[in-house]
Amino acid sequence: MAVRAAVLPAIGSPLEITGIDLPDPGPGQVRVRLAAAGVCHSDLSLSDGTMRVPVPAVLGHEGAGTVVAVGEGVTHVAPGDGVVLNWAPSCGACHACSLGEVWLCANALNGAADVYARTTEGADLHPGLNVAAFAEETVVSAACVLPVPQGVPLTDAALLGCAVLTGYGAVHHSAQVRPGETVAVFGAGGVGLAALQAARIAGASKIVAVDVSAEKEELARAAGATDYVIASEKTAREIRALTGKQGVDVAVECAGRAVSIRAAWDSTRRGGRATVVGIGGKDQQVTFNALEIFHWGRTLSGCVYGNSNPAEDLPVLAEHVRAGRLDLSALVTERIALDGIPAAFDNMLAGKGGRALVVF
């Protein structure tokens, strides 16, 4: 059956909106009709080669939709069920999974190398980050779908698949922000806005949003920021001035740039914690000297997928949504059609927006 999709024909090439031939689900697979898909910066990183992806591929890893068919052996969902796509399903058997660190599963992305569909000309297509959400419908492993929590609209639920799990998890799992602590969030895109809301939910006393764009201040303050700083070489100094010259307890870096990682480190107090969520390229080199590492006693840590376990965290996030503590619609700056994805990529390159949401 042919469906429309956004295809990446080669690394560095523009996306092409075209028809693809999608097969029926095989054993252990699920076919999903997409309701919505978020346009994430990671998709841009895949398209430009910062992150590896077999091509040609259908990108999109943050989505939700309705099950239309299931293959043999699938029992946890059925046709008609609403589901959230999970782009990094854990295998349960590798070393990381045995330690409970399912976000570091060694086999989570094995499916991205599979051929899951074909172009109308017969060329093999790979599912970008396992789920290929930039399409009207997709076929995924059953491990890549989780039931939509009750009370969460299907289109909004798409954001739970990456931006919210990542931003919320960075604050609650990685940085473990405690009530009364001060927090700085670098980057006010979709993940950053989710992190700002998560810091508010955690009870942070001061929440500083940092971004290169003055236009994002309103979005950041609506998400929970108490202060807003335009990124510059003075960022760390300005944040220390807002915190009694001490620096924040926690900095969450969501941009993946060497300069902002360094600024996040410099913005934390002595003994503070800096968590890096953003995905940067190999050319983004961050340097520290041995004396400052000893003197400041800070912790710098990476954070993959918010250090989250989607199966456990989705119900928690849904409760925050139902209680009004977490506003998913506040992360969305524009709702677009499938044809609008290339323009949304251009906006990300220009540093605009929070999250574009493709609504099918």
Long-range contacts (C-beta under 8 A, 24 or more apart in sequence): 1-137, 2-120, 3-135, 3-136, 3-137, 4-135, 4-136, 4-338, 5-58, 5-117, 5-132, 5-134, 5-135, 5-136, 5-338, 6-58, 6-59, 6-60, 6-134, 6-135, 6-338, 6-341, 6-342, 7-56, 7-57, 7-58, 7-119, 7-125, 8-46, 8-47, 8-53, 8-55, 8-56, 8-57, 8-58, 8-59, 8-128, 9-55, 9-56, 10-55, 10-56, 11-47, 11-48, 11-49, 11-53, 11-55, 12-47, 12-48, 12-49, 13-47, 14-342, 15-47, 15-59, 15-134, 15-341, 15-342, 15-345, 17-338, 17-339, 17-341, 17-342, 18-119, 18-120, 19-120, 20-58, 20-117, 20-118, 20-119, 20-120, 20-125, 20-135, 21-117, 21-118, 21-119, 21-120, 22-116, 22-117, 22-135, 22-137, 22-138, 22-139, 23-116, 23-117, 23-139, 24-69, 24-71, 24-139, 25-69, 25-70, 25-71, 25-74, 25-139, 26-71, 26-72, 27-71, 27-72, 27-73, 28-71, 28-72, 28-73, 28-74, 28-141, 28-142, 29-70, 29-71, 29-74, 29-139, 29-140, 29-141, 29-142, 30-67, 30-69, 30-70, 30-71, 30-74, 30-77, 30-83, 30-139, 30-140, 30-141, 30-142, 30-144, 30-145, 31-67, 31-68, 31-69, 31-70, 31-137, 31-138, 31-139, 32-63, 32-65, 32-66, 32-67, 32-68, 32-83, 32-85, 32-137, 32-138, 32-139, 32-140, 32-145, 33-65, 33-66, 33-68, 33-136, 33-137, 33-360, 34-63, 34-64, 34-65, 34-133, 34-135, 34-136, 34-137, 34-138, 34-358, 34-360, 35-63, 35-64, 35-65, 35-66, 35-82, 35-154, 35-155, 35-157, 35-158, 35-359, 35-360, 36-63, 36-64, 36-65, 36-154, 36-155, 36-156, 36-157, 36-158, 36-357, 36-358, 36-359, 36-360, 37-62, 37-63, 37-133, 37-134, 37-158, 37-357, 37-358, 37-360, 38-62, 38-63, 38-158, 38-159, 38-161, 38-162, 38-163, 38-190, 38-355, 38-356, 38-357, 38-358, 39-336, 39-341, 39-344, 39-345, 39-348, 39-355, 39-356, 39-357, 39-358, 40-162, 40-163, 40-190, 40-191, 40-355, 41-189, 41-190, 41-191, 41-256, 41-278, 41-279, 41-348, 42-129, 42-162, 42-279, 43-128, 43-134, 43-345, 44-345, 44-348, 44-349, 45-279, 45-281, 46-128, 46-129, 47-345, 50-279, 50-280, 50-281, 51-279, 53-112, 53-126, 53-128, 53-129, 54-112, 54-113, 54-126, 55-126, 56-119, 56-123, 56-124, 56-125, 56-126, 57-112, 57-125, 57-126, 57-127, 57-128, 57-132, 58-117, 58-125, 58-126, 58-127, 58-128, 58-132, 58-134, 58-135, 58-138, 59-128, 59-129, 59-132, 59-133, 59-134, 60-128, 60-131, 60-132, 60-133, 60-134, 60-135, 60-358, 61-85, 61-87, 61-128, 61-129, 61-130, 61-131, 61-133, 61-161, 61-162, 62-87, 62-133, 62-158, 62-159, 62-161, 62-162, 62-163, 63-131, 63-133, 63-138, 63-158, 63-161, 64-148, 64-154, 64-155, 64-157, 64-158, 64-160, 64-161, 65-137, 65-138, 65-154, 65-360, 66-154, 67-145, 68-137, 70-142, 71-142, 73-142, 74-142, 76-142, 76-147, 77-142, 77-145, 77-147, 81-147, 81-148, 82-147, 82-148, 82-154, 82-157, 83-145, 83-146, 83-147, 83-148, 84-145, 84-146, 84-147, 84-148, 84-157, 84-158, 84-160, 84-161, 84-310, 84-314, 85-131, 85-133, 85-138, 85-140, 85-144, 85-145, 85-158, 85-161, 86-131, 86-143, 86-144, 86-145, 86-146, 86-161, 86-310, 87-129, 87-130, 87-131, 87-144, 87-161, 87-162, 88-129, 88-130, 88-305, 89-130, 89-141, 89-143, 89-144, 90-309, 101-307, 102-309, 103-169, 103-304, 103-305, 103-306, 103-307, 103-308, 103-309, 104-304, 111-140, 111-141, 111-144, 116-140, 133-158, 134-338, 134-341, 134-358, 135-338, 136-338, 136-360, 146-310, 146-311, 146-314, 149-314, 149-315, 149-317, 149-318, 149-321, 150-318, 151-318, 151-321, 151-322, 152-318, 152-321, 152-322, 152-328, 155-357, 155-359, 156-321, 156-328, 156-329, 157-328, 158-357, 159-190, 159-194, 159-328, 159-331, 159-332, 159-355, 159-357, 160-314, 160-317, 160-318, 160-328, 161-310, 162-191, 162-305, 163-190, 163-191, 163-193, 163-194, 163-331, 163-355, 164-194, 164-317, 164-326, 164-328, 164-331, 165-305, 165-306, 165-308, 165-310, 165-313, 165-314, 165-317, 166-191, 166-194, 166-277, 166-303, 166-305, 166-306, 166-308, 167-191, 167-192, 167-193, 167-194, 167-195, 167-196, 167-197, 167-198, 167-252, 167-254, 167-277, 167-306, 168-194, 168-195, 168-197, 168-198, 168-201, 168-306, 168-308, 168-313, 168-317, 168-326, 169-303, 169-305, 169-306, 169-307, 169-308, 169-313, 170-195, 170-198, 170-252, 170-254, 170-275, 170-277, 170-303, 170-306, 170-307, 171-195, 171-198, 171-199, 171-202, 171-250, 171-252, 172-198, 172-202, 173-306, 173-307, 173-308, 174-275, 174-277, 174-301, 174-303, 174-306, 174-307, 175-250, 175-252, 175-273, 175-275, 176-273, 177-202, 177-203, 177-204, 177-249, 177-250, 178-202, 178-203, 179-203, 179-204, 179-205, 180-204, 180-205, 181-205, 181-248, 181-249, 181-250, 182-206, 182-207, 182-208, 182-243, 182-248, 182-249, 182-250, 183-207, 183-208, 183-248, 183-249, 183-250, 183-251, 183-252, 184-208, 184-209, 184-210, 184-239, 184-248, 184-250, 184-251, 184-252, 184-264, 184-267, 184-268, 185-209, 185-210, 185-220, 185-225, 185-251, 185-252, 185-254, 186-210, 186-211, 186-231, 186-251, 186-252, 186-253, 186-254, 186-255, 186-260, 186-263, 186-264, 186-278, 187-211, 187-253, 187-254, 187-255, 187-260, 187-278, 188-213, 188-216, 188-219, 188-220, 188-223, 188-354, 189-254, 189-255, 189-348, 189-353, 189-354, 189-355, 190-331, 190-354, 190-355, 191-254, 191-277, 191-278, 192-220, 192-252, 192-254, 192-255, 193-219, 193-220, 193-223, 193-330, 193-331, 193-354, 193-355, 194-223, 194-331, 195-252, 195-254, 195-277, 196-220, 196-223, 196-224, 196-225, 197-223, 197-224, 197-325, 197-326, 197-327, 197-330, 199-224, 199-250, 199-252, 200-224, 200-325, 201-320, 201-325, 201-326, 204-250, 206-242, 206-243, 206-248, 208-239, 208-242, 208-248, 210-235, 210-239, 210-260, 210-263, 212-351, 213-351, 213-352, 215-352, 216-354, 219-330, 219-333, 219-354, 222-330, 223-327, 223-330, 223-331, 231-260, 231-263, 235-263, 235-266, 235-267, 236-263, 236-266, 236-267, 239-267, 240-267, 243-269, 246-270, 247-272, 248-272, 249-273, 250-274, 250-275, 251-275, 252-277, 253-277, 253-278, 254-278, 255-280, 256-280, 256-281, 256-284, 257-284, 258-284, 258-285, 258-286, 261-286, 262-286, 262-287, 265-298, 265-300, 268-296, 268-298, 270-295, 270-296, 270-297, 270-298, 271-296, 271-297, 271-298, 272-296, 272-298, 272-299, 273-298, 273-299, 273-301, 274-298, 274-299, 274-300, 274-301, 275-301, 275-302, 275-303, 276-300, 276-301, 276-302, 276-303, 277-303, 277-306, 330-354, 331-355, 332-356, 332-357, 335-359
